[in-house]
Every structure is written in structure tokens, then in C-alpha cells.
Amino acid sequence: MEQKDMRSIRDIPEQERPYEKCLKHGAAALTDAELLAVVLRCGTRGCSSVELARQLLSLCPYEGGLTGLLHLKPEQLKKLPGIGEVKAVQILCVGELSRRISGREAKKKLDFHNSKTIAEYYMEDMRHLEQEVVLCMMLDSRNQLLGEVEVSRGTVNCSLLSPREVFIAALEYHAVRIILVHNHPSGSAQPSREDIEVTRRIAAEGENLGIALLDHIVIGDREYVSIMPEIADGGCGTCSDR
């Protein structure tokens, strides 16, 4: 078992303190706990900011430490002694900054003919949603993005997607191509029979309207599936970005 460091930050040798270590060796040299300690700034009586950071990271043992921390609610963060409203807000804002930076980087690689880049773009925003949400991306004839609309929001295991809502949105944007993306709160990206059937219906109705369904991607927890191969040739395999 890892021994807890209950020292004050002043008791830690100067060269090992997060601020000094960062200035001397760069931020990349800091551990996750040390990076978080810099954000926290201070700990509590008998508990250094580094130890407090470790305790925070331990709240998410199954979510990869920092990644899981971003999805905690303020009430959960404030249960830890030493984390009040101010620190909880700081952590949430740093997490949102990280998510937006990641999203900007993923957007640079976004290719509407490549399921992987689309899944990467939406992964962090959708993989932790507690309800099933369906987004529709509208494209013009040059595959330029015209807009994105949420066309359905359901329960934990059902989105109740209506092709009518999809095409109302597409026609409003004068789209000629669309891409659907939805999440599975269960974490499994494997499409259900209903997912496959509604995709077939939307693809068929789109042909009648002159609006092509380019892709329908299911987002799980760090995995995704494109339903289109299932429609095209009967094959459908889970693709993981782990």
C-alpha cells in the first residue's frame, strides 16, 4: 500500500516541490498529483497539496485518474476535506479547458469520410452522458459542416430516434449529406437491432429526399462502432481507440 505523505509542502525538499520542479524541469516532469497540486495551491493542516491531489485522484480508480476526475460533480469533490467550493470550481474549469483543447485538436483531424476521426471528436463529450443523445451533423455538397443539431434525447437505454426529426433538421439547413452520432450510456458501442433498423430507415428515406446518410456512429466508453458496414455487407465490428 502506498504510504501517505502527510507533510506540509514546506517540509518537502525544495527541488521536489511542484512549483520549483516545474520551473526547473518543465511541466512534463510533474506527476498527475503534482500537476493537480499546483492547481489546488494549498492543502490542509497535516496534509500537503500533493497528498490532497492524490486523494482526489483516488476518487476515480476506474476512470484513469485525471480523466475520471473531470467527470465528478462539485458535490462529490466537496466531500473530500480540504476541497471547498472554490477548489471544486477550479478543478472543474481546468477540466473543461482540457476538454476544449482536446476537442480543438480533434477538430483539426476531422474527416467526414473517416469514422475514427468523427468518433474521436465526440468521444470525450459523449462517452459519460447518462442519457442516450443523438446528434445530426449537416453537410453541404462540398462536405462542409453546416451545423449540428441534437435530434433526440432519451433514457439510459433508449433514444426514441425519429427519422422525421432528423430530416426536419437537415432540410432546415439545406443539407445534402448527414452524419448521425449517438452514445450508449452502458459504455458498450455495440449497436442494437433498433439502432441498425432505424439507420436503414433513415438511409432509405434520405435517398428519396436526396439527402445521403454518410455515417451513423455509436459512441461507447473509449470505443465506437460505425453502423454503416452492417447495412452495406452485414458486418459490424467494435472499434476501440484504447
N, C-alpha and C positions, 0 to 999 in steps of 0.2 A: 504493500500500500504506500502511495506517495505521501511523504511527510509534509505536513502543512507548514508554511512559512509564516509564523505569527509575528515576525519582527516588524518594527516600523520601517518605512522606506529609508529613514536616516541611519538605521542600523545596517543597511545593505551597503557593501563596499561601493564607492562612488562609480567605479568602472562598470559595475553590474546594474546600476540604476537605469531604468528605461530611457529617461531623457538623455543622460550622459552617453549611454550606449548608442542611442540613435545618432547623436551628434558626431560621435567618433567613427561609427561603423556603417551608418545609414539605417533607414527604417527596415530594410530587408533582413537585417541581422536580428531583429527582435522576434521573440516568440509571440504566438497569438495572445497569450496572457499579458505579455509586456506591452504589446500594442494597445490592448484594451485598457491597461493600467494608465497609459498616457491620456486616454480619453476621460477616464474616471478622475484623474488628478490626485485624489487622496483616498485613503482607506478609512478605517475606523480605529478606535482605541484597541491596540493589540493586534490589529490586522492590517497589513500593508495593502496598498492599492493593487500590487501584483497578486497577493493572495485573494483579495476580493474579486479580482478579474478571473482567477482560477475557479472560484466558487460559482461565478456567473456562467462560465463555460461548462461547468459540470451539470448545469440545469438541463443541458441538451445532449446527453451522452449518445443518443441515437441519431442525431442530426448533424454530426460533423462539427461540433464546437461552434465556431463563429457563425457558420451558415444557419444553424438552428437558432442561435441567439437572435437573429434578425426577425424571427417569426414569433417571438414571445410577445405577449401583451404587457402593457405598463403594469397592470395589477400583478402579473407573475413576477416581473422584475423587482417590484417594490416589496415582495415578500422576503427578500434577502436583506438582512441587517446591513445598513450602510448604503442602500440604494433607495433614495427618495425620489420625489417627482422630477427634480432637476436632472439627476443622473439617468433616470429612466428615459427622459426625453432626449438627452444627449445620445444615448445608445441607439434609440430608435432613429434619430436623424442621421447618425453615422451609417446605420444600416441602409437607410433609404438612399443616401449618397452613393454607397457601394452598389446598390441595385441599379441606380440610374446610370452610373458609369459602365457597369456590365452591359446594360441594355444598349447604350450608345455604341459600344464595341461590337455587340452582336448585330446591330442595325447596319454597320458598315459592311458586314459579310452577307447581309440578307439577299437571297436569290430566290425569287418566287417559283423557280423551277426546281428548287432543291429543298426537299422536306426537312433535311437536317438543319439547315440554316434558319428555317422558319421556326422549327421546334426550339432551337437554341435561343431565338429572340424572345419567345414567350415563356420559356421554361420557368424562370425564377418568379415571374408574376403569377403563374397559374398553378404550379405544382402543389402549393399549400392551400389553395382555395377549399373552403369547406362545403361549397355548393358546386354543382356542375354548371359551368358557364360556357356558352357558345359564342364565339366571335366570328364575324364575317369581314374579310378583307376584300375591298372592291378595287379592281384594277381596270385600267383603260386598255386600248388596243396595243399600246407600246409596253404593257406590263408595268406601268407607273401606278403607284398606290394612290387611289383617290380618297380613300377613307377607311375607317374601321368602325364597326358597329356591333354592340352586344345584342344579339338577336334572341337569346334565351338565357334564362337563369332558373335553375330548378332546385331539386333537393339534393341530398347526399348522393343518391344513386340514379337520378333521373333528371334529364334536362327538358323533356317535352318539346323538342325542337320541331317547329312548324316550317315546312318549305315556303309557305306563304310569307312568313315574316322575313325569311332570307331574301326572297325576290322583291318584296316591297322595298327593302333597304337597297338592293342592287339597282333597281330601277330609279330610285331617288338620286343615286349617284351617277346614273347613266353608265354603269359598269358593263363591260363586255366579258369580263372574267371575274371569278370569285374564288376565294380560298376560305375554307372553314377550319377553325381550330377550337377544340373543346378539351376540358380537363376531366379526369376521373379522380374524385376525392379519395378513392380507395388506394391510390398510388399505382395501380396496375394500368398500363396503357393498352392492354388487350381490348380491342373493340368488341362490343356486344352485338348480338344479332340485330338489335334495334338500331345501333349505330350504322351497321352495314346496310340495312334496309332503307333507312332514311337517306343515306348517302346515294343509293341507287335512284331513289325517287327524285332527289334534288338534281342529280346529274341528268336524268331523263327530262324533267320539266325544264331544266336550263337549256337543253337542246332545242326545245320548242320555242323558247323565248330568245334564242340567240345569245345566251349567257353561259359560258363554259365554266364548269366546276373543275378547276385545276388540281385541287388537293383538298383532302379533309384529314386533318392530323389530330390524333388523340394524345394529350399530354398526361403522363403519369408522374411518378416521383423519380426524376432523373432518367426517364425513358420516354419514348414516344413511338407511335405507330402511324404510318400513312395508310388510310383505308383504301386508297385508290387501287393498289395492286390486287386487293381482294376482289374488287369489281372487275378489273381487267383480265386476270388469269386465275382467280381462285386461290391465290397465295397471299398470306399475310403473316409477317414475322415481326416480333418485337425488336425494335432497335434501341439500344441503350447508349447513352453518352457518358457512362461512368468512366 
